[in-house]
Amino acid sequence: MVKKKNCWEYMQCGREPGGRNAPEAGVCPAAVDTTHDGINSGCCGGRFCWAVAGTLCSGKIQGTFAEKRDSCTQCPFYKQVRAEQGSLNIRTKFLRFVRPYSKSSFFKNLTPERIPQGTRFIIQGTPADTACIIQQGSCILLVEKKTGLYPVGHRGEGDIVGMISLLTGEPSGFHVEAETDMDVWVIRKKEFDQIPDEDPELFTFLTELVADRLDRKGPMAERTIGKYLITDILGRGGYSIVYKGIHTGLERPVAIKMMRHHFSMQPEFMKNFQNEAKIIAGLNHENIIRVFDIETRFKTVFIIYEFLHGEPLTDLIHRLKQIPPRMALACLEQMVSAMAYAGEKGLVHRDINPSNVIVLSNDRIKLIDFGLAGPIGADDFQMDGNFNYLAPEIFDGEPADFRSDMFSLGLTAFHMVTGHLPFLSDNLSEQMKMMQTRIIPDPRKFVDNLPEKLQEFILKSCKKDPDQRFQTPKQAQDFLLNGKPLKGNRPQRSDRTITRTLTFEIGTGREEEFSMLLSEFGRKLSEINSRIQTFKKG
């Protein structure tokens, strides 16, 4: 990818930090104004310089945005940015989410219009009754305050403006003005509301539209979900997109899960998704992720979780190749404790696998993603869990219960200690057949000196017949805590046990880094049959 030039690189003004003219003429505001950082993939206001006051152009210091915007639209750098951000094929942006020559009802409601340069066609504080897909030209987003107009965004060919307000009915958080003459496709609220909810292209469009607005470093109004402000994207899943955010009042970091519109506009699935929040909100266990809130916006639902500083168990397995038996046992004890607690509430998880286990500092774990959780015996399971960890009876349409969770946990344990799954095939039908018919291999074939307790736990959890597995959470928990001892693998207090005390002084603000280092140290110790105990002082 060719690096896009910032304005000082194009103009060769020498007023960037450290530039040849910076000591005498001063540093250009566009080179230090982080308000617009990242817009058009530039540094600070470097590709959005026409929105920054006090830039040096044509040999003189320019005024405010309002004073210079007419001349800026004639600037060759502005035109270059427009050309680079635009597209010869409008489908590379908005229309990439739908099929070519689509007969979708969405497109039957679009009408072409021309918007003259300088026209303010969306008004801040007023609900929009139209949205525009830009075919040609560009516009600027302006927030109006008592002290004047402040540019906060820029849209060009293939972008869409006004749809968030059209979608939610909320007043627009900014003005939108045409920087140039614009050719647009317009959809009006009345026509938009008549689009059938079952239109699949509408689902995709809405999800990608909202995700695009949340991903951008754009106006805060578009990234605010109730009391929370979205700051970064964390990941995308099959039925949700997860973001990092912050509680604007408490300044507390949170994780925010947004339901994809394919599901949020389906009443039955929506009911199950909202059930996730209710389930977790009713749980209070140190090894289960906490849910703080649930919000509705953009015709979908957002669930607000605690933000975890850790790594998925999948990443840990990939990094270490194999999890040391002692550490694997500690993880399993915590997972079974969480499952037992949920079981007391009559709940099963339904999607136990390493990606739904987060390993925190000091090897403490959190079980996450109860998106498939439901009451024991529920018969509406649609095999939405991770395919490689499902119990064989699930493929036969049997309802999920604690015993099927135990099978998934047994496969997770096998994966931890061996570094791979027992059954893998590129052919899904073949894989399903193996999982239904083949007996899990003895993990000791792959791991020398695997403790007997861990071996027995894996083999019993992965029995094909559910009646031969652990029948209750307490039964599995008792086995892990009070079963046969780990032969030679748990350090015993004896004359040969040596204890050393280390004291650390941690710099202010470096606690999280220290915890990560301490956690890594603990993992290394477990490989030599040793452990670390921490005591907080002061």
Residue pairs with C-beta under 8 A, 6 or more apart in sequence:
4 40
4 41
4 42
4 47
4 84
5 47
6 16
6 30
6 31
6 42
6 43
6 44
6 46
6 47
7 13
7 28
7 30
7 45
7 46
7 47
7 49
7 55
7 77
8 14
8 15
8 16
8 19
8 28
8 30
8 31
8 46
9 16
9 46
10 77
10 80
11 56
11 57
11 77
13 19
13 21
13 28
13 56
14 20
14 21
14 22
14 25
15 21
15 22
15 25
15 26
15 27
15 28
15 31
15 56
16 22
16 27
16 28
16 31
17 27
17 31
17 32
19 27
22 28
25 56
28 49
28 54
28 55
28 56
29 45
29 52
29 53
29 54
29 55
30 44
30 45
30 46
30 48
30 49
30 52
30 55
31 43
31 44
31 45
31 46
32 44
33 44
33 45
33 52
34 44
35 45
35 152
36 42
36 44
36 45
36 48
36 51
36 52
36 151
37 43
37 44
37 45
37 217
38 217
39 45
39 47
39 48
39 153
39 154
39 217
40 47
40 48
40 81
40 84
40 85
40 154
41 47
42 48
45 51
45 52
47 81
48 151
48 154
49 55
49 72
49 77
50 65
50 68
50 69
50 72
50 73
50 75
50 78
51 65
51 140
51 151
51 154
52 65
53 62
53 63
53 64
53 65
54 61
54 62
54 63
55 61
55 62
55 68
56 62
57 68
57 71
57 72
57 75
62 68
62 71
64 148
65 149
65 151
66 148
66 149
69 140
69 179
72 78
73 117
73 179
73 180
82 138
82 156
82 180
85 138
85 154
85 156
85 157
86 136
86 138
86 156
86 157
86 158
87 93
87 157
87 158
90 133
90 135
90 157
90 158
91 100
91 158
92 158
93 157
93 158
93 159
94 133
94 158
94 159
94 160
94 205
95 133
95 158
97 201
97 204
97 205
97 208
98 104
98 106
98 107
98 201
98 204
98 205
99 201
102 201
104 199
104 201
104 202
105 194
105 195
105 196
105 199
105 202
106 187
106 195
106 199
106 201
106 202
106 205
109 187
109 188
109 191
109 192
109 194
109 195
110 133
110 185
110 186
110 187
111 185
111 186
111 187
112 135
112 183
112 184
112 185
112 186
113 132
113 183
113 184
113 185
113 186
114 181
114 182
114 183
114 184
115 121
115 132
115 137
115 139
115 178
115 181
115 182
115 184
116 178
116 181
117 178
117 179
117 180
117 181
117 182
118 177
118 178
119 177
119 178
120 175
120 176
120 177
121 132
121 139
121 176
121 177
121 178
122 128
122 161
122 162
122 165
122 172
122 174
122 175
122 176
123 172
123 175
124 142
124 143
124 144
124 171
124 172
124 173
124 174
124 175
125 171
125 172
126 171
126 172
127 165
127 169
127 170
127 171
127 172
128 162
128 165
128 166
128 172
128 189
129 166
129 188
129 189
130 162
130 166
130 186
130 187
130 188
130 189
131 160
131 161
131 162
131 163
131 165
131 166
131 186
131 187
131 192
132 160
132 161
132 162
132 182
132 184
132 185
132 186
133 158
133 159
133 160
133 184
133 185
133 187
134 155
134 156
134 157
134 158
134 159
134 160
134 161
134 182
134 183
134 184
135 157
135 183
135 184
135 185
136 157
136 182
136 183
137 156
137 157
137 178
137 179
137 180
137 181
137 182
137 183
137 184
138 154
138 155
138 156
138 157
138 178
138 179
138 180
138 182
139 154
139 155
139 161
139 176
139 177
139 178
139 179
139 182
140 151
140 153
140 154
140 155
140 176
140 177
140 179
141 151
141 152
141 153
141 154
141 155
141 161
141 174
141 175
141 176
141 218
141 219
142 149
142 150
142 151
142 152
142 174
142 175
142 176
142 177
143 149
143 150
143 152
143 173
143 174
143 175
143 219
144 150
144 174
144 175
149 175
152 174
152 218
152 219
153 174
153 216
153 218
153 219
154 179
155 161
155 176
160 209
161 176
162 172
162 176
163 209
164 170
164 209
164 210
164 213
164 222
164 298
165 171
165 172
166 187
166 189
166 192
167 192
167 206
167 209
167 210
167 298
167 299
168 297
168 298
168 299
173 219
173 220
173 221
173 222
174 219
174 221
195 202
196 202
197 265
200 262
202 261
203 260
203 261
203 262
203 265
204 261
204 262
206 261
206 298
206 299
206 300
207 241
207 260
207 261
207 262
207 300
210 258
210 261
210 298
210 300
211 233
211 241
211 258
213 222
213 223
214 222
214 223
214 230
214 233
214 241
214 243
214 258
215 233
216 222
216 223
220 229
223 229
223 230
223 231
224 230
224 248
225 245
225 256
225 295
225 297
225 302
225 304
226 293
226 295
226 297
226 302
226 304
227 247
227 248
227 249
227 293
228 245
228 246
228 247
228 248
228 254
228 256
228 293
228 295
228 302
228 304
229 245
229 246
229 248
230 243
230 244
230 245
230 256
231 243
231 244
231 245
231 246
232 243
232 244
233 241
233 242
233 243
233 244
234 242
234 243
234 244
234 255
235 241
235 242
236 242
238 260
238 384
239 259
239 260
239 262
239 263
239 269
239 273
239 371
239 384
240 257
240 258
240 259
240 260
240 371
241 257
241 258
241 260
242 255
242 256
242 257
242 258
243 255
243 256
243 257
243 258
244 253
244 254
244 255
244 256
244 307
245 253
245 254
245 255
245 256
245 304
246 252
246 253
246 254
247 254
247 292
253 307
254 292
254 304
254 305
254 306
254 307
255 304
255 305
255 306
255 307
255 308
256 302
256 303
256 304
256 305
257 302
257 303
257 305
258 300
258 301
258 302
259 270
259 273
259 300
259 301
259 302
260 300
261 299
261 300
263 269
263 270
263 273
264 270
264 273
264 299
264 300
264 301
265 299
265 300
270 301
272 374
273 301
273 303
273 371
274 294
274 301
275 373
275 374
276 303
276 370
276 371
276 373
277 291
277 294
277 303
279 347
279 370
279 373
279 374
280 288
280 289
280 290
280 291
280 305
280 370
281 291
282 345
283 341
283 342
283 345
284 290
285 337
285 338
285 341
285 342
286 364
287 334
287 335
287 337
287 338
287 364
287 365
287 366
287 367
288 338
288 341
288 342
288 366
288 367
289 305
289 306
289 308
289 358
289 366
289 367
289 368
290 305
290 306
291 303
291 304
291 305
291 306
292 304
292 305
292 306
293 303
293 304
294 301
294 302
294 303
294 304
295 301
295 302
295 304
296 302
305 368
308 358
308 360
308 366
308 368
309 360
309 361
309 512
309 515
310 358
310 359
310 360
310 361
310 366
311 358
311 359
312 354
312 355
312 357
312 358
312 359
313 331
313 354
313 355
313 357
313 358
313 359
313 365
313 412
313 416
314 354
314 355
316 323
316 359
317 323
317 354
317 415
317 416
317 419
320 523
321 419
322 416
322 417
322 418
322 419
322 447
323 331
323 416
323 417
324 523
324 526
324 527
325 417
325 447
325 450
325 451
325 454
325 486
325 489
326 486
326 489
326 490
326 526
326 529
326 531
327 363
327 523
327 526
328 413
328 416
328 417
328 454
329 451
329 453
329 454
329 480
329 486
330 363
331 357
331 359
331 363
331 365
331 416
332 409
332 413
332 454
332 457
332 480
333 477
333 480
333 481
334 364
334 365
335 352
335 357
335 365
335 367
335 409
335 412
336 409
336 473
336 476
336 477
336 480
337 477
338 367
339 348
339 349
339 352
339 367
339 402
339 405
339 409
339 473
339 476
340 473
340 474
340 476
340 477
341 473
342 348
342 349
342 373
342 473
343 376
343 402
343 472
343 473
344 473
346 375
346 376
347 370
347 373
347 374
347 375
347 376
348 373
348 374
348 375
348 376
348 400
348 401
348 402
348 404
348 405
349 356
349 367
349 370
349 372
349 373
349 405
350 372
350 373
350 374
350 381
350 385
350 400
350 404
350 405
351 369
351 371
351 372
351 373
351 384
351 385
351 386
351 389
351 408
352 367
352 389
352 405
352 408
352 409
352 412
353 385
353 386
353 388
353 389
353 408
353 411
353 412
354 412
354 415
354 416
355 386
356 367
356 368
356 369
356 386
357 365
357 366
357 367
357 368
357 412
358 365
358 366
358 368
359 365
359 519
360 366
360 519
361 515
361 516
361 518
361 519
362 515
362 518
362 519
362 522
362 534
363 519
363 522
363 523
371 384
372 381
372 384
372 385
374 380
374 381
374 400
376 401
376 402
377 399
377 401
378 399
378 400
379 399
381 394
381 399
381 400
383 390
383 394
383 395
385 394
385 408
387 428
387 431
388 411
388 421
388 423
388 424
388 431
389 408
389 411
389 412
390 404
390 407
390 408
390 435
391 400
391 403
391 404
391 407
391 408
391 466
392 407
392 435
392 436
392 464
393 404
393 466
394 400
394 404
395 432
395 435
395 436
396 436
398 404
401 466
402 470
402 471
402 472
402 473
403 466
403 467
403 469
403 470
403 471
404 466
406 461
406 469
406 470
406 476
407 461
407 462
407 463
407 466
407 469
409 461
410 440
410 457
410 458
410 459
410 460
410 461
410 462
410 469
411 421
411 422
411 440
411 462
413 454
413 457
413 458
413 461
414 421
414 422
414 440
414 443
414 458
414 462
415 421
417 443
417 446
417 447
417 450
417 454
417 458
418 443
418 446
418 447
419 446
420 446
422 438
422 440
422 441
422 462
423 431
423 434
423 435
423 438
424 431
425 431
425 434
436 464
437 464
439 464
440 458
440 459
440 462
442 455
442 459
443 450
443 454
443 455
443 458
443 459
444 450
444 455
449 488
449 489
451 486
451 487
451 489
452 484
452 486
452 487
453 479
453 480
453 483
453 484
453 485
453 486
454 486
456 479
456 483
456 484
457 476
457 479
457 480
457 483
460 468
460 469
460 470
460 479
461 469
461 470
461 476
462 469
463 469
470 476
470 479
489 529
491 497
491 529
491 530
491 531
504 514
506 514
518 532
518 534
521 532
522 531
522 532
525 531
525 532
